């Protein structure tokens, strides 16, 4: 396994201390890697999605560090008035030296695979 593959499959270790019957316990907070990917893919397909997301979440909601970086990059670009799409976000990540740390252009492109498609032709 390459170090890059490990980065993509191993989210950061977050725990929350909660009271249990026998004292404090460390717990991993609830998360869904697929939902994070779908959300980011939606932003890359339609930058208006970011405006809606900003009303409800912050980058701290992301469990996978690469997803957090991509979300923060999208927000920086939106704040700077730049267009947000697959090409521009990939280039921005590359220019900032963050593209490889999030998994490369292939990973960013792969975010489209988990975007739910609404209004598809149903027979």
Order of alpha helices (4+ residues) and beta strands (2+ residues): alpha-beta-beta-alpha-alpha-alpha-alpha-alpha
